[in-house]
Amino acid sequence: MLESVLLSSHLPSSNLPYLFAAFAVSWVVLFGYLFYVNRRQHEMRKEIARLETMLEQSQEHTDGQ
């Protein structure tokens, strides 16, 4: 009986919950990173648009003088 308990604790199927947990954590981290990158990209696009507007206004102001 002790041998069967020891053998069952070393079977690959006994590690499936740990494998699933590691897999799930990996996906959560990946999606979190993708969300962060997407948000930063959106912020950068808004900043670029704002800077382009400022540059155009500056050039119009300089051309008008």
Biopython code that builds the backbone (N, CA, C, O; Angstrom):
import numpy as np
from Bio.PDB.StructureBuilder import StructureBuilder

atoms = [
    (1, "MET", "N", (0.820, -1.189, 0.000)),
    (1, "MET", "CA", (0.000, 0.000, 0.000)),
    (1, "MET", "C", (0.864, 1.253, 0.000)),
    (1, "MET", "O", (0.564, 2.198, -0.729)),
    (2, "LEU", "N", (1.910, 1.286, 0.784)),
    (2, "LEU", "CA", (2.802, 2.440, 0.843)),
    (2, "LEU", "C", (3.464, 2.675, -0.504)),
    (2, "LEU", "O", (3.667, 3.819, -0.909)),
    (3, "GLU", "N", (3.797, 1.600, -1.194)),
    (3, "GLU", "CA", (4.406, 1.732, -2.507)),
    (3, "GLU", "C", (3.448, 2.387, -3.497)),
    (3, "GLU", "O", (3.879, 3.202, -4.313)),
    (4, "SER", "N", (2.184, 2.057, -3.448)),
    (4, "SER", "CA", (1.227, 2.648, -4.377)),
    (4, "SER", "C", (1.027, 4.130, -4.081)),
    (4, "SER", "O", (0.833, 4.917, -5.008)),
    (5, "VAL", "N", (1.069, 4.526, -2.817)),
    (5, "VAL", "CA", (0.958, 5.938, -2.458)),
    (5, "VAL", "C", (2.182, 6.689, -2.963)),
    (5, "VAL", "O", (2.043, 7.776, -3.524)),
    (6, "LEU", "N", (3.359, 6.146, -2.780)),
    (6, "LEU", "CA", (4.586, 6.787, -3.234)),
    (6, "LEU", "C", (4.624, 6.879, -4.750)),
    (6, "LEU", "O", (5.043, 7.898, -5.298)),
    (7, "LEU", "N", (4.194, 5.832, -5.430)),
    (7, "LEU", "CA", (4.198, 5.842, -6.892)),
    (7, "LEU", "C", (3.183, 6.833, -7.439)),
    (7, "LEU", "O", (3.461, 7.523, -8.420)),
    (8, "SER", "N", (2.019, 6.913, -6.824)),
    (8, "SER", "CA", (0.999, 7.824, -7.339)),
    (8, "SER", "C", (1.399, 9.278, -7.133)),
    (8, "SER", "O", (0.957, 10.137, -7.896)),
    (9, "SER", "N", (2.210, 9.584, -6.142)),
    (9, "SER", "CA", (2.635, 10.965, -5.923)),
    (9, "SER", "C", (3.669, 11.404, -6.956)),
    (9, "SER", "O", (3.902, 12.600, -7.125)),
    (10, "HIS", "N", (4.286, 10.458, -7.640)),
    (10, "HIS", "CA", (5.291, 10.792, -8.642)),
    (10, "HIS", "C", (4.793, 10.637, -10.074)),
    (10, "HIS", "O", (5.566, 10.788, -11.020)),
    (11, "LEU", "N", (3.523, 10.341, -10.237)),
    (11, "LEU", "CA", (2.968, 10.214, -11.577)),
    (11, "LEU", "C", (2.832, 11.597, -12.201)),
    (11, "LEU", "O", (2.523, 12.560, -11.500)),
    (12, "PRO", "N", (3.057, 11.710, -13.501)),
    (12, "PRO", "CA", (2.908, 13.017, -14.158)),
    (12, "PRO", "C", (1.512, 13.607, -13.995)),
    (12, "PRO", "O", (1.367, 14.829, -13.942)),
    (13, "SER", "N", (0.490, 12.774, -13.917)),
    (13, "SER", "CA", (-0.869, 13.293, -13.785)),
    (13, "SER", "C", (-1.095, 13.977, -12.437)),
    (13, "SER", "O", (-2.018, 14.780, -12.304)),
    (14, "SER", "N", (-0.284, 13.677, -11.457)),
    (14, "SER", "CA", (-0.443, 14.338, -10.156)),
    (14, "SER", "C", (0.076, 15.769, -10.193)),
    (14, "SER", "O", (-0.205, 16.543, -9.278)),
    (15, "ASN", "N", (0.821, 16.137, -11.221)),
    (15, "ASN", "CA", (1.335, 17.500, -11.355)),
    (15, "ASN", "C", (0.467, 18.386, -12.243)),
    (15, "ASN", "O", (0.813, 19.544, -12.479)),
    (16, "LEU", "N", (-0.650, 17.868, -12.737)),
    (16, "LEU", "CA", (-1.497, 18.632, -13.639)),
    (16, "LEU", "C", (-2.043, 19.920, -13.025)),
    (16, "LEU", "O", (-2.084, 20.933, -13.724)),
    (17, "PRO", "N", (-2.459, 19.938, -11.770)),
    (17, "PRO", "CA", (-2.924, 21.217, -11.209)),
    (17, "PRO", "C", (-1.838, 22.294, -11.225)),
    (17, "PRO", "O", (-2.126, 23.461, -11.486)),
    (18, "TYR", "N", (-0.609, 21.911, -10.950)),
    (18, "TYR", "CA", (0.492, 22.871, -10.970)),
    (18, "TYR", "C", (0.770, 23.354, -12.394)),
    (18, "TYR", "O", (1.046, 24.533, -12.616)),
    (19, "LEU", "N", (0.694, 22.447, -13.339)),
    (19, "LEU", "CA", (0.889, 22.805, -14.738)),
    (19, "LEU", "C", (-0.205, 23.767, -15.194)),
    (19, "LEU", "O", (0.076, 24.755, -15.872)),
    (20, "PHE", "N", (-1.448, 23.478, -14.825)),
    (20, "PHE", "CA", (-2.551, 24.359, -15.184)),
    (20, "PHE", "C", (-2.384, 25.728, -14.537)),
    (20, "PHE", "O", (-2.625, 26.749, -15.181)),
    (21, "ALA", "N", (-1.977, 25.762, -13.280)),
    (21, "ALA", "CA", (-1.784, 27.040, -12.584)),
    (21, "ALA", "C", (-0.691, 27.861, -13.259)),
    (21, "ALA", "O", (-0.855, 29.065, -13.456)),
    (22, "ALA", "N", (0.406, 27.231, -13.609)),
    (22, "ALA", "CA", (1.494, 27.945, -14.282)),
    (22, "ALA", "C", (1.038, 28.443, -15.654)),
    (22, "ALA", "O", (1.379, 29.554, -16.057)),
    (23, "PHE", "N", (0.279, 27.636, -16.357)),
    (23, "PHE", "CA", (-0.253, 28.017, -17.668)),
    (23, "PHE", "C", (-1.195, 29.208, -17.536)),
    (23, "PHE", "O", (-1.116, 30.154, -18.320)),
    (24, "ALA", "N", (-2.080, 29.165, -16.551)),
    (24, "ALA", "CA", (-3.038, 30.246, -16.344)),
    (24, "ALA", "C", (-2.322, 31.541, -15.956)),
    (24, "ALA", "O", (-2.665, 32.611, -16.459)),
    (25, "VAL", "N", (-1.349, 31.454, -15.081)),
    (25, "VAL", "CA", (-0.595, 32.640, -14.683)),
    (25, "VAL", "C", (0.140, 33.230, -15.879)),
    (25, "VAL", "O", (0.198, 34.449, -16.035)),
    (26, "SER", "N", (0.696, 32.378, -16.716)),
    (26, "SER", "CA", (1.398, 32.856, -17.908)),
    (26, "SER", "C", (0.460, 33.629, -18.826)),
    (26, "SER", "O", (0.836, 34.679, -19.345)),
    (27, "TRP", "N", (-0.748, 33.131, -19.033)),
    (27, "TRP", "CA", (-1.720, 33.825, -19.883)),
    (27, "TRP", "C", (-2.152, 35.147, -19.268)),
    (27, "TRP", "O", (-2.297, 36.145, -19.975)),
    (28, "VAL", "N", (-2.358, 35.161, -17.965)),
    (28, "VAL", "CA", (-2.754, 36.401, -17.299)),
    (28, "VAL", "C", (-1.654, 37.449, -17.442)),
    (28, "VAL", "O", (-1.933, 38.614, -17.728)),
    (29, "VAL", "N", (-0.416, 37.037, -17.245)),
    (29, "VAL", "CA", (0.710, 37.964, -17.393)),
    (29, "VAL", "C", (0.798, 38.461, -18.840)),
    (29, "VAL", "O", (1.013, 39.651, -19.071)),
    (30, "LEU", "N", (0.637, 37.572, -19.799)),
    (30, "LEU", "CA", (0.690, 37.969, -21.206)),
    (30, "LEU", "C", (-0.393, 38.981, -21.540)),
    (30, "LEU", "O", (-0.108, 40.009, -22.155)),
    (31, "PHE", "N", (-1.632, 38.707, -21.145)),
    (31, "PHE", "CA", (-2.719, 39.637, -21.449)),
    (31, "PHE", "C", (-2.551, 40.954, -20.704)),
    (31, "PHE", "O", (-2.889, 42.012, -21.234)),
    (32, "GLY", "N", (-2.036, 40.900, -19.489)),
    (32, "GLY", "CA", (-1.752, 42.135, -18.761)),
    (32, "GLY", "C", (-0.712, 42.975, -19.475)),
    (32, "GLY", "O", (-0.857, 44.193, -19.575)),
    (33, "TYR", "N", (0.330, 42.338, -19.970)),
    (33, "TYR", "CA", (1.372, 43.052, -20.702)),
    (33, "TYR", "C", (0.817, 43.645, -21.998)),
    (33, "TYR", "O", (1.113, 44.792, -22.332)),
    (34, "LEU", "N", (0.017, 42.868, -22.726)),
    (34, "LEU", "CA", (-0.567, 43.371, -23.972)),
    (34, "LEU", "C", (-1.501, 44.546, -23.706)),
    (34, "LEU", "O", (-1.524, 45.503, -24.479)),
    (35, "PHE", "N", (-2.265, 44.486, -22.631)),
    (35, "PHE", "CA", (-3.135, 45.603, -22.260)),
    (35, "PHE", "C", (-2.303, 46.841, -21.962)),
    (35, "PHE", "O", (-2.642, 47.940, -22.399)),
    (36, "TYR", "N", (-1.209, 46.666, -21.215)),
    (36, "TYR", "CA", (-0.334, 47.783, -20.868)),
    (36, "TYR", "C", (0.282, 48.402, -22.132)),
    (36, "TYR", "O", (0.296, 49.625, -22.271)),
    (37, "VAL", "N", (0.780, 47.586, -23.034)),
    (37, "VAL", "CA", (1.401, 48.080, -24.268)),
    (37, "VAL", "C", (0.367, 48.800, -25.131)),
    (37, "VAL", "O", (0.666, 49.844, -25.711)),
    (38, "ASN", "N", (-0.836, 48.257, -25.219)),
    (38, "ASN", "CA", (-1.888, 48.887, -26.004)),
    (38, "ASN", "C", (-2.260, 50.250, -25.422)),
    (38, "ASN", "O", (-2.461, 51.211, -26.164)),
    (39, "ARG", "N", (-2.351, 50.331, -24.116)),
    (39, "ARG", "CA", (-2.699, 51.602, -23.472)),
    (39, "ARG", "C", (-1.596, 52.637, -23.689)),
    (39, "ARG", "O", (-1.879, 53.802, -23.970)),
    (40, "ARG", "N", (-0.342, 52.210, -23.558)),
    (40, "ARG", "CA", (0.788, 53.128, -23.777)),
    (40, "ARG", "C", (0.823, 53.595, -25.229)),
    (40, "ARG", "O", (1.112, 54.762, -25.492)),
    (41, "GLN", "N", (0.534, 52.707, -26.172)),
    (41, "GLN", "CA", (0.526, 53.075, -27.584)),
    (41, "GLN", "C", (-0.565, 54.111, -27.848)),
    (41, "GLN", "O", (-0.349, 55.065, -28.595)),
    (42, "HIS", "N", (-1.720, 53.926, -27.245)),
    (42, "HIS", "CA", (-2.812, 54.888, -27.399)),
    (42, "HIS", "C", (-2.403, 56.251, -26.841)),
    (42, "HIS", "O", (-2.673, 57.282, -27.456)),
    (43, "GLU", "N", (-1.756, 56.256, -25.682)),
    (43, "GLU", "CA", (-1.283, 57.512, -25.090)),
    (43, "GLU", "C", (-0.241, 58.186, -25.979)),
    (43, "GLU", "O", (-0.248, 59.407, -26.136)),
    (44, "MET", "N", (0.640, 57.400, -26.552)),
    (44, "MET", "CA", (1.679, 57.955, -27.434)),
    (44, "MET", "C", (1.057, 58.563, -28.694)),
    (44, "MET", "O", (1.491, 59.622, -29.147)),
    (45, "ARG", "N", (0.058, 57.910, -29.255)),
    (45, "ARG", "CA", (-0.604, 58.463, -30.444)),
    (45, "ARG", "C", (-1.270, 59.800, -30.118)),
    (45, "ARG", "O", (-1.203, 60.735, -30.915)),
    (46, "LYS", "N", (-1.911, 59.895, -28.955)),
    (46, "LYS", "CA", (-2.525, 61.156, -28.557)),
    (46, "LYS", "C", (-1.456, 62.235, -28.368)),
    (46, "LYS", "O", (-1.655, 63.384, -28.762)),
    (47, "GLU", "N", (-0.336, 61.868, -27.771)),
    (47, "GLU", "CA", (0.747, 62.829, -27.553)),
    (47, "GLU", "C", (1.331, 63.298, -28.889)),
    (47, "GLU", "O", (1.614, 64.485, -29.054)),
    (48, "ILE", "N", (1.511, 62.389, -29.831)),
    (48, "ILE", "CA", (2.037, 62.754, -31.155)),
    (48, "ILE", "C", (1.070, 63.696, -31.854)),
    (48, "ILE", "O", (1.491, 64.679, -32.463)),
    (49, "ALA", "N", (-0.227, 63.401, -31.772)),
    (49, "ALA", "CA", (-1.218, 64.287, -32.396)),
    (49, "ALA", "C", (-1.177, 65.668, -31.752)),
    (49, "ALA", "O", (-1.272, 66.677, -32.451)),
    (50, "ARG", "N", (-1.039, 65.725, -30.442)),
    (50, "ARG", "CA", (-0.963, 67.010, -29.750)),
    (50, "ARG", "C", (0.276, 67.780, -30.168)),
    (50, "ARG", "O", (0.201, 68.987, -30.401)),
    (51, "LEU", "N", (1.408, 67.110, -30.266)),
    (51, "LEU", "CA", (2.644, 67.772, -30.672)),
    (51, "LEU", "C", (2.574, 68.245, -32.123)),
    (51, "LEU", "O", (3.073, 69.323, -32.447)),
    (52, "GLU", "N", (1.958, 67.446, -32.998)),
    (52, "GLU", "CA", (1.802, 67.874, -34.389)),
    (52, "GLU", "C", (0.947, 69.130, -34.469)),
    (52, "GLU", "O", (1.247, 70.039, -35.243)),
    (53, "THR", "N", (-0.114, 69.183, -33.673)),
    (53, "THR", "CA", (-0.965, 70.374, -33.649)),
    (53, "THR", "C", (-0.186, 71.587, -33.164)),
    (53, "THR", "O", (-0.291, 72.671, -33.737)),
    (54, "MET", "N", (0.584, 71.401, -32.123)),
    (54, "MET", "CA", (1.406, 72.501, -31.608)),
    (54, "MET", "C", (2.419, 72.972, -32.651)),
    (54, "MET", "O", (2.646, 74.172, -32.805)),
    (55, "LEU", "N", (3.027, 72.024, -33.365)),
    (55, "LEU", "CA", (4.004, 72.361, -34.388)),
    (55, "LEU", "C", (3.348, 73.133, -35.529)),
    (55, "LEU", "O", (3.907, 74.118, -36.013)),
    (56, "GLU", "N", (2.173, 72.694, -35.959)),
    (56, "GLU", "CA", (1.454, 73.396, -37.029)),
    (56, "GLU", "C", (1.087, 74.810, -36.589)),
    (56, "GLU", "O", (1.216, 75.756, -37.365)),
    (57, "GLN", "N", (0.633, 74.956, -35.354)),
    (57, "GLN", "CA", (0.281, 76.286, -34.851)),
    (57, "GLN", "C", (1.517, 77.178, -34.768)),
    (57, "GLN", "O", (1.452, 78.373, -35.057)),
    (58, "SER", "N", (2.632, 76.590, -34.376)),
    (58, "SER", "CA", (3.876, 77.352, -34.279)),
    (58, "SER", "C", (4.338, 77.802, -35.660)),
    (58, "SER", "O", (4.797, 78.931, -35.828)),
    (59, "GLN", "N", (4.216, 76.915, -36.651)),
    (59, "GLN", "CA", (4.626, 77.269, -38.007)),
    (59, "GLN", "C", (3.692, 78.330, -38.593)),
    (59, "GLN", "O", (4.153, 79.232, -39.292)),
    (60, "GLU", "N", (2.400, 78.239, -38.321)),
    (60, "GLU", "CA", (1.458, 79.257, -38.803)),
    (60, "GLU", "C", (1.760, 80.603, -38.165)),
    (60, "GLU", "O", (1.688, 81.643, -38.818)),
    (61, "HIS", "N", (2.094, 80.571, -36.896)),
    (61, "HIS", "CA", (2.402, 81.805, -36.174)),
    (61, "HIS", "C", (3.691, 82.440, -36.745)),
    (61, "HIS", "O", (3.771, 83.659, -36.900)),
    (62, "THR", "N", (4.684, 81.607, -37.050)),
    (62, "THR", "CA", (5.941, 82.096, -37.598)),
    (62, "THR", "C", (5.730, 82.602, -39.020)),
    (62, "THR", "O", (6.299, 83.631, -39.386)),
    (63, "ASP", "N", (4.933, 81.915, -39.828)),
    (63, "ASP", "CA", (4.671, 82.346, -41.208)),
    (63, "ASP", "C", (3.860, 83.639, -41.258)),
    (63, "ASP", "O", (3.989, 84.423, -42.199)),
    (64, "GLY", "N", (3.031, 83.856, -40.252)),
    (64, "GLY", "CA", (2.199, 85.033, -40.238)),
    (64, "GLY", "C", (2.954, 86.313, -39.918)),
    (64, "GLY", "O", (2.452, 87.404, -40.189)),
    (65, "GLN", "N", (4.118, 86.209, -39.363)),
    (65, "GLN", "CA", (4.879, 87.424, -38.999)),
    (65, "GLN", "C", (5.669, 87.966, -40.121)),
    (65, "GLN", "O", (6.353, 88.977, -39.963)),
]
sb = StructureBuilder()
sb.init_structure("model")
sb.init_model(0)
sb.init_chain("A")
sb.init_seg("    ")
for serial, (resi, resn, name, xyz) in enumerate(atoms, 1):
    if name == "N":
        sb.init_residue(resn, " ", resi, " ")
    sb.init_atom(name, np.array(xyz, "f"), 0.0, 1.0, " ", f" {name:<3s}", serial, name[0])
structure = sb.get_structure()
